[in-house]
Amino acid sequence: MFSRKYLIVVLSVASVAMARHHSRKYVTRERSYADQEIRGEPIDVEPQTRAQWEAVAEEDARVGYQADRDRGVKRFQALFKVGYYLPVVTSIVAIAVIWRFVLSPDNGLLNTVLGWVGIDGPNWLASKTWAMPSLIAMAVWRNFGSAMIIFLAGLQGIPESVEEAGQIDGAGPWQRFRYLILPLLRPTVLFTSVTTGIGYLQFFEEPFVMTQGGPLDSTVSVSMATYDQFGFGNYGLATSMAYILFVVIAVITFIQFRLLREK
């Protein structure tokens, strides 16, 4: 037993000494090559060795550049996350004030920008044609942060080895996204589409605060119509509308699960 332990210790010390010797020899040789390169002297090495040395130097430079670039991107990552997610947690009243300023017909930001290119913008919230698209754009902007956080979590959960394997196999950026990244994001896409669809089918806050259903009931949603019927005392009609909305949500959710489920 003692001799076996002694032999293991001797072999371990010998392997460490050999590794240090070879690493020191490699570093000394590469340092000598670098010094000769700086002085402009010809490097008298075999072509295969020189090619390996240049390949290692190029790979080190590429990895260093990529690390610096990623560090610069991550530096502002938290700021962009907060910026995109801030409308989700902001009060609908504050958002309504901002969008009324943007969509104002006289001195609104959107019409001012359109006026710079010679376009006379309409009265967005008073037009039967543009009132509902304006509210939809507002709702998309307001809820975009939720989808961003979910998709970001899904992308961060994909191993880097998957994309590296695609690069090794010769797949281009679109092929890697279409056949590698997107199938792995299927559960994320399913969850986001279901929650977003349910949220937009219950479209209520934006028209209630911005237009109260006008002009001429052009922005009245199903949820807002149900709310109005409850206010008018038509409880039977309001309950029926609520049940119909529930059935529509269930059917659309079932279709989404059938189309986006994992195969």
Secondary structure, 3 states (H helix, E strand, C coil): CHHHHHHHHHHHHHHHHHHHHHHHHHHHHHHHHHHHHHHCCCCCCCHHHHHHHHHHHHHHHHHHHHHHHHHHHHHCHHHHHHHHHHHHHCCHHHHHHHHHHHCCCCCCHHHHHHHHCCCCCCCHHHCCCCHHHHHHHHHHHHHHHHHHHHHHHHHHCCCHHHHHHHHHCCCCHHHHHHHHHHHHCHHHHHHHHHHHHHHHHCCCHHHHHHCCCCCCCCCCCHHHHHHHHHHHCCHHHHHHHHHHHHHHHHHHHHHHHHHHCCC
